[in-house]
């Protein structure tokens, strides 16, 4: 926030943070979605007295409509508004964070906090059906994976295919992009990521040639980590302002409620983004993703993520989209882009029923509405393994700016609480 305000914003930091400070003081009402997520992480929240005091009611998931206020967080944000980055990374807040993390068994130092810096990198750019696609570069895997999948699919006339064949080819593109994610991607400040090769359409042509249009490719047949792994809390904003500036921003603390730990007195819920590193090559994280040495833990290194804030632009306008959803973010954005290319409205981008394949586990996960019984049977006949999801996933937020007509449309995923607003 400090960086964006300093280099890109028109408001002061105090003005920019005022709504967040007000929201922390006034609170928000518990929703059904909140109750599900709090129930999912109940034990983690109970283990942190400061977090339990804020997010639970007498150690239990609060009822719908219960007001959650965060006065400590409001005070921390006020320090940030007054003193900038030093109001958080140094001074009383920074000292309290380090002290309480040590008390909980962590190894943070004041130097760790002081040394943290925002890094700006060039986005990953590709094209699909004549449209320009821009998305996040490493250490996000989103941009490269999207470019790979779109380049593969660009060689097919999906509109002329039946649903089973179309889904089969999309899944095979997902499988190969996630295999490359596992094998090659990490923080490009620490490892050499072959970005240009991975997003080259010629490379995608080779991957496409390995796809059998009538048979699923077992993930174990692709080079890489042939292991079967065992058995989110991310937010996205899509924004367009009156001057034509647009933002696609994904923020994450990884799992719902992050680590579940809140250093007392700070109001700050710490993330568990360390889980996005490959602690052991070939061993899955909480989202079932496996990784290689390229994403191994090193001092100062940034972990690989799946965040995929994206722009799709062409002669008619620009689409701004993104979503939370852990390892499924990339495939959700892919499906959204396919809706954009077909000329559908933002409501269709965010509500399209979802399928997902991430190389390992070698399974197509799908929302109940995504595939009919006959389509499931058709995919099984091609050799795919499928698993219906008990719940929907994602929370896509999207904006469409029609430059020709100077019209703006916005849409919020109907699956979860969100809001689309044009004013």
C-alpha positions as CSV (number, residue, x, y, z in Angstrom):
1,X,0.0,0.0,0.0
2,X,2.8,2.4,0.9
3,X,4.6,1.6,-2.4
4,X,1.4,2.0,-4.6
5,X,0.4,5.2,-2.9
6,X,3.9,6.7,-3.3
7,X,4.4,5.8,-7.0
8,X,1.0,5.5,-8.5
9,X,-1.7,7.0,-6.3
10,X,-3.4,10.4,-6.1
11,X,-4.5,10.0,-2.4
12,X,-2.2,10.3,0.6
13,X,-1.5,7.1,2.5
14,X,-3.7,8.5,5.3
15,X,-6.6,8.9,2.9
16,X,-6.0,5.5,1.3
17,X,-6.1,3.7,4.6
18,X,-9.0,5.6,6.1
19,X,-11.7,3.2,4.9
20,X,-9.8,0.1,6.1
21,X,-9.3,1.7,9.5
22,X,-13.0,2.6,9.7
23,X,-14.0,-0.9,8.7
24,X,-11.7,-2.4,11.4
25,X,-13.2,-0.2,14.1
26,X,-16.9,-0.6,13.0
27,X,-16.6,-4.3,12.2
28,X,-18.4,-6.6,9.8
29,X,-21.2,-9.1,10.3
30,X,-20.5,-12.8,10.2
31,X,-21.8,-14.5,7.0
32,X,-22.5,-18.1,6.1
33,X,-19.2,-18.2,4.2
34,X,-17.3,-16.8,7.2
35,X,-18.8,-19.5,9.4
36,X,-17.7,-22.3,7.0
37,X,-14.1,-21.0,6.8
38,X,-13.9,-20.4,10.6
39,X,-15.2,-23.9,11.2
40,X,-12.6,-25.3,8.8
41,X,-9.8,-23.5,10.8
42,X,-11.4,-23.7,14.2
43,X,-8.6,-25.5,16.0
44,X,-5.9,-23.1,14.5
45,X,-7.9,-20.1,15.7
46,X,-8.4,-21.6,19.2
47,X,-4.6,-22.1,19.5
48,X,-4.0,-18.4,19.2
49,X,-5.8,-16.5,22.1
50,X,-5.5,-13.1,20.3
51,X,-7.0,-14.6,17.1
52,X,-9.7,-16.4,19.0
53,X,-10.7,-13.2,20.8
54,X,-11.3,-11.5,17.5
55,X,-12.6,-14.2,15.2
56,X,-14.5,-16.5,17.6
57,X,-17.2,-16.1,20.2
58,X,-16.2,-17.9,23.5
59,X,-14.1,-20.3,21.5
60,X,-16.8,-21.3,19.0
61,X,-17.7,-20.1,15.5
62,X,-19.9,-17.0,16.0
63,X,-23.5,-17.0,14.7
64,X,-24.5,-15.4,11.5
65,X,-24.9,-11.7,12.0
66,X,-22.4,-11.5,14.9
67,X,-20.3,-8.3,14.6
68,X,-16.5,-8.8,14.3
69,X,-14.5,-5.8,15.3
70,X,-10.7,-5.4,15.1
71,X,-9.5,-2.5,17.3
72,X,-5.9,-3.7,17.5
73,X,-5.7,-3.9,13.7
74,X,-7.2,-0.4,13.4
75,X,-4.4,1.0,15.7
76,X,-1.8,-0.8,13.6
77,X,-3.2,0.7,10.4
78,X,-3.2,4.1,12.0
79,X,0.6,3.7,12.7
80,X,1.1,2.7,9.1
81,X,-0.9,5.7,7.9
82,X,1.1,8.1,10.1
83,X,4.7,6.7,9.7
84,X,4.6,4.8,6.4
85,X,6.4,1.5,6.2
86,X,8.3,2.2,9.4
87,X,5.0,2.3,11.2
88,X,4.7,-1.4,10.5
89,X,8.2,-2.8,10.0
90,X,9.9,-0.8,12.7
91,X,8.9,1.0,15.9
92,X,6.5,-0.4,18.4
93,X,4.5,-2.6,15.9
94,X,7.6,-4.1,14.3
95,X,9.1,-4.8,17.8
96,X,5.9,-6.3,19.0
97,X,5.6,-8.6,15.9
98,X,9.2,-9.9,16.4
99,X,8.7,-10.4,20.1
100,X,5.5,-12.3,19.9
101,X,6.6,-14.4,17.0
102,X,9.7,-15.4,19.1
103,X,7.3,-16.2,22.0
104,X,5.4,-18.5,19.7
105,X,8.6,-20.3,18.6
106,X,9.4,-18.4,15.5
107,X,12.8,-17.0,14.4
108,X,12.0,-13.5,13.0
109,X,14.4,-10.6,13.5
110,X,14.0,-6.9,13.2
111,X,16.4,-7.1,10.3
112,X,14.1,-9.5,8.4
113,X,11.3,-6.9,8.7
114,X,13.5,-3.9,7.7
115,X,14.9,-5.7,4.7
116,X,11.5,-6.5,3.1
117,X,11.0,-4.7,-0.2
118,X,8.4,-4.5,-2.9
119,X,9.8,-5.8,-6.2
120,X,8.3,-4.7,-9.5
121,X,8.6,-7.1,-12.5
122,X,7.5,-7.1,-16.1
123,X,4.2,-9.0,-16.6
124,X,4.0,-12.1,-18.7
125,X,2.5,-11.2,-22.1
126,X,1.0,-13.6,-24.6
127,X,-1.8,-13.6,-27.2
128,X,-4.8,-15.7,-27.8
129,X,-7.2,-15.5,-30.7
130,X,-5.8,-12.0,-31.5
131,X,-6.3,-10.7,-27.9
132,X,-3.4,-9.6,-25.7
133,X,-3.2,-11.3,-22.3
134,X,-1.1,-9.9,-19.5
135,X,-0.6,-11.6,-16.2
136,X,1.7,-12.1,-13.2
137,X,5.4,-13.0,-13.6
138,X,7.4,-15.2,-11.3
139,X,7.4,-15.8,-8.4
140,X,3.7,-16.2,-9.4
141,X,3.3,-19.2,-11.7
142,X,0.0,-17.8,-13.0
143,X,1.2,-15.8,-16.0
144,X,3.5,-18.5,-17.4
145,X,0.9,-21.3,-16.9
146,X,-1.8,-19.2,-18.5
147,X,0.4,-18.4,-21.5
148,X,1.3,-22.1,-21.9
149,X,-2.3,-23.3,-21.7
150,X,-3.6,-20.6,-24.1
151,X,-0.8,-21.3,-26.6
152,X,-1.7,-25.0,-26.6
153,X,-5.4,-24.3,-27.0
154,X,-4.8,-21.7,-29.7
155,X,-4.0,-24.6,-32.1
156,X,-7.5,-26.1,-31.7
157,X,-10.9,-24.9,-32.9
158,X,-12.7,-25.5,-29.6
159,X,-15.9,-24.0,-30.8
160,X,-16.4,-26.8,-33.4
161,X,-15.8,-29.6,-30.9
162,X,-18.3,-31.5,-28.7
163,X,-18.2,-30.9,-25.0
164,X,-16.2,-34.0,-24.1
165,X,-13.4,-33.4,-26.6
166,X,-13.3,-29.7,-25.7
167,X,-13.0,-30.5,-21.9
168,X,-10.4,-33.3,-22.6
169,X,-8.1,-30.9,-24.5
170,X,-8.5,-28.1,-21.9
171,X,-7.6,-30.6,-19.2
172,X,-4.6,-31.9,-21.2
173,X,-3.4,-28.3,-21.5
174,X,-3.8,-27.8,-17.8
175,X,-1.9,-31.0,-17.1
176,X,1.1,-29.9,-19.1
177,X,1.2,-26.3,-17.8
178,X,1.1,-27.6,-14.2
179,X,3.8,-30.1,-14.9
180,X,6.0,-27.2,-16.1
181,X,5.0,-25.3,-12.9
182,X,6.3,-28.1,-10.8
183,X,9.5,-28.6,-12.8
184,X,10.8,-25.1,-13.7
185,X,9.2,-22.3,-11.7
186,X,10.5,-20.4,-8.7
187,X,11.7,-16.9,-7.7
188,X,13.6,-15.7,-10.7
189,X,15.9,-13.7,-8.5
190,X,17.3,-17.0,-7.2
191,X,16.8,-19.5,-10.0
192,X,17.0,-19.3,-13.8
193,X,13.4,-19.6,-15.0
194,X,13.2,-20.2,-18.8
195,X,10.4,-17.8,-19.2
196,X,10.8,-17.0,-22.9
197,X,11.0,-20.7,-23.8
198,X,7.9,-21.6,-21.7
199,X,5.7,-18.9,-23.2
200,X,6.9,-19.4,-26.8
201,X,4.1,-20.7,-29.1
202,X,6.6,-23.1,-30.7
203,X,7.2,-24.7,-27.3
204,X,3.4,-25.0,-26.9
205,X,3.2,-26.7,-30.4
206,X,5.5,-29.4,-29.1
207,X,3.3,-29.9,-26.0
208,X,0.2,-30.0,-28.2
209,X,1.8,-32.7,-30.3
210,X,2.1,-34.8,-27.2
211,X,-1.7,-34.7,-26.7
212,X,-3.8,-37.6,-27.9
213,X,-7.2,-36.2,-28.8
214,X,-8.8,-39.6,-28.0
215,X,-6.9,-40.6,-24.9
216,X,-5.9,-39.1,-21.6
217,X,-2.2,-38.8,-20.9
218,X,-1.4,-40.3,-17.5
219,X,0.6,-37.7,-15.5
220,X,3.1,-40.4,-14.7
221,X,4.0,-40.5,-18.4
222,X,5.1,-36.9,-18.4
223,X,8.7,-36.3,-17.2
224,X,8.8,-34.8,-13.8
225,X,7.8,-35.9,-10.3
226,X,5.7,-39.0,-10.7
227,X,4.5,-39.2,-7.1
228,X,0.9,-39.3,-5.8
229,X,0.4,-36.8,-3.1
230,X,-1.9,-37.4,-0.1
231,X,-4.9,-36.2,0.7
232,X,-7.7,-20.3,1.0
233,X,-7.6,-17.4,2.0
234,X,-7.0,-15.0,-0.9
235,X,-8.7,-11.9,-2.0
236,X,-9.0,-10.3,-5.4
237,X,-10.0,-6.8,-6.7
238,X,-10.6,-5.8,-10.3
239,X,-10.8,-2.0,-10.6
240,X,-11.2,0.6,-13.3
241,X,-11.2,4.3,-12.6
242,X,-12.6,7.3,-14.5
243,X,-9.3,8.1,-16.1
244,X,-8.9,4.7,-17.7
245,X,-6.4,3.3,-15.2
246,X,-7.1,-0.3,-14.3
247,X,-5.9,-2.7,-11.6
248,X,-6.1,-6.5,-11.2
249,X,-4.9,-7.3,-7.7
250,X,-4.7,-10.6,-5.8
251,X,-3.7,-10.7,-2.2
252,X,-3.2,-13.8,-0.2
253,X,-2.5,-15.2,3.3
254,X,-2.7,-18.7,1.7
255,X,-4.9,-20.9,3.8
256,X,-8.2,-19.6,5.3
257,X,-7.1,-17.4,8.3
258,X,-3.5,-18.0,7.2
259,X,-1.4,-19.5,10.0
260,X,-4.2,-18.8,12.5
261,X,-1.7,-17.0,14.7
262,X,-2.2,-13.4,15.7
263,X,0.7,-11.7,17.6
264,X,-1.1,-10.1,20.6
265,X,-1.6,-6.4,20.5
266,X,-1.1,-6.1,16.7
267,X,-4.4,-7.3,15.2
268,X,-2.3,-8.8,12.4
269,X,-3.2,-12.3,11.3
270,X,0.0,-13.9,10.1
271,X,0.0,-15.8,6.8
272,X,1.2,-19.4,6.1
273,X,2.8,-18.6,2.8
274,X,5.8,-20.7,3.7
275,X,3.6,-23.6,2.7
276,X,4.0,-22.4,-0.9
277,X,7.7,-23.4,-0.9
278,X,8.8,-26.9,-1.7
279,X,9.9,-28.1,1.7
280,X,10.7,-31.4,0.1
281,X,10.8,-31.9,-3.7
282,X,7.9,-34.1,-4.8
283,X,6.0,-33.7,-1.6
284,X,2.7,-31.9,-1.8
285,X,1.6,-28.8,0.1
286,X,-1.9,-28.2,1.5
287,X,-3.3,-27.7,-2.0
288,X,-1.8,-30.9,-3.3
289,X,0.9,-29.1,-5.4
290,X,4.3,-30.6,-5.7
291,X,7.5,-28.7,-6.5
292,X,11.2,-29.0,-7.4
293,X,14.4,-27.5,-6.1
294,X,13.7,-24.3,-8.0
295,X,11.1,-23.5,-5.3
296,X,13.1,-24.7,-2.3
297,X,13.4,-22.6,0.8
298,X,16.3,-20.1,0.8
299,X,16.9,-16.9,2.9
300,X,15.3,-13.9,1.3
301,X,13.6,-15.9,-1.4
302,X,10.0,-15.4,-2.4
303,X,7.8,-18.5,-2.6
304,X,6.0,-19.6,-5.8
305,X,2.3,-18.7,-5.9
306,X,-0.7,-19.3,-8.1
307,X,-2.0,-15.7,-8.0
308,X,-3.1,-14.7,-11.5
309,X,-4.3,-11.1,-11.8
310,X,-5.0,-10.7,-15.5
311,X,-5.8,-8.2,-18.3
312,X,-7.2,-9.3,-21.6
313,X,-7.2,-6.5,-24.1
314,X,-8.2,-6.0,-27.7
315,X,-9.7,-3.4,-30.2
316,X,-13.1,-3.4,-28.4
317,X,-11.9,-3.0,-24.8
318,X,-10.2,-4.6,-21.8
319,X,-11.2,-7.3,-19.4
320,X,-9.9,-7.2,-15.9
321,X,-10.2,-10.4,-13.9
322,X,-8.8,-12.6,-11.2
323,X,-9.8,-14.8,-8.3
324,X,-8.8,-16.4,-5.0
325,X,-8.7,-20.2,-4.9
326,X,-5.2,-21.6,-4.1
327,X,-3.8,-23.9,-6.8
328,X,-7.1,-23.6,-8.7
329,X,-6.7,-19.9,-9.4
330,X,-4.9,-20.4,-12.7
331,X,-7.4,-22.8,-14.2
332,X,-10.3,-20.6,-13.1
333,X,-8.8,-17.6,-14.8
334,X,-8.1,-19.7,-17.9
335,X,-11.8,-20.6,-18.1
336,X,-12.7,-16.9,-17.5
337,X,-10.5,-15.9,-20.4
338,X,-12.2,-18.5,-22.7
339,X,-15.5,-16.8,-21.9
340,X,-14.0,-13.4,-22.7
341,X,-12.8,-14.6,-26.0
342,X,-16.3,-16.0,-26.9
343,X,-17.7,-12.5,-26.4
344,X,-19.7,-13.3,-23.3
345,X,-20.6,-10.8,-20.6
346,X,-18.7,-10.5,-17.3
347,X,-21.5,-12.4,-15.5
348,X,-20.6,-15.4,-17.6
349,X,-16.9,-15.1,-16.9
350,X,-17.4,-15.3,-13.1
351,X,-20.2,-17.8,-13.0
352,X,-18.9,-20.4,-15.5
353,X,-18.9,-23.9,-13.9
354,X,-15.3,-25.0,-13.2
355,X,-13.0,-27.9,-13.9
356,X,-9.5,-28.2,-12.6
357,X,-6.4,-30.4,-13.2
358,X,-3.0,-29.7,-11.7
359,X,-0.8,-32.6,-13.0
360,X,-0.8,-34.2,-9.6
361,X,-3.0,-35.7,-8.3
362,X,-3.9,-37.1,-11.7
363,X,-7.6,-36.2,-11.3
364,X,-10.1,-33.8,-12.9
365,X,-11.9,-32.0,-10.1
366,X,-15.2,-30.4,-11.1
367,X,-18.1,-28.5,-9.8
368,X,-21.4,-30.4,-10.0
369,X,-22.8,-28.1,-12.6
370,X,-19.7,-28.3,-14.8
371,X,-20.2,-31.7,-16.4
372,X,-23.3,-33.7,-17.2
373,X,-23.5,-37.4,-16.5
374,X,-22.9,-38.3,-20.1
375,X,-19.8,-35.9,-20.2
376,X,-18.4,-37.6,-17.1
377,X,-18.9,-41.0,-18.8
378,X,-17.2,-39.7,-22.0
379,X,-14.2,-38.4,-20.1
380,X,-13.9,-41.7,-18.2
381,X,-14.0,-43.5,-21.5
382,X,-11.0,-41.4,-22.6
383,X,-9.0,-42.6,-19.5
384,X,-9.6,-39.7,-17.2
385,X,-10.1,-39.9,-13.4
386,X,-12.7,-37.5,-12.1
387,X,-13.9,-36.3,-8.7
388,X,-16.9,-34.1,-8.1
389,X,-16.3,-31.3,-5.7
390,X,-18.6,-31.2,-2.7
391,X,-18.6,-27.4,-2.8
392,X,-17.9,-24.7,-5.4
393,X,-14.6,-22.8,-5.4
394,X,-13.2,-19.4,-6.3
395,X,-14.6,-15.9,-6.0
396,X,-13.8,-14.2,-9.3
397,X,-14.2,-10.4,-9.6
398,X,-14.3,-8.9,-13.1
399,X,-14.7,-5.6,-15.0
400,X,-15.2,-5.1,-18.7
401,X,-14.4,-1.7,-20.2
402,X,-16.0,-1.3,-23.7
403,X,-13.8,1.4,-25.1
404,X,-15.8,1.8,-28.3
405,X,-19.0,2.5,-26.4
406,X,-17.3,3.9,-23.3
407,X,-19.4,1.5,-21.2
408,X,-18.3,-0.3,-18.1
409,X,-19.7,-3.6,-16.8
410,X,-18.7,-5.4,-13.5
411,X,-19.5,-8.8,-12.1
412,X,-18.9,-10.6,-8.9
413,X,-18.8,-14.4,-8.5
414,X,-22.2,-15.6,-7.3
415,X,-20.6,-18.5,-5.3
416,X,-19.3,-16.3,-2.5
417,X,-19.9,-12.9,-0.9
418,X,-18.5,-10.2,-3.2
419,X,-19.8,-7.0,-4.8
420,X,-19.7,-5.6,-8.3
421,X,-20.2,-1.8,-8.5
422,X,-20.2,0.7,-11.3
423,X,-20.5,4.4,-10.3
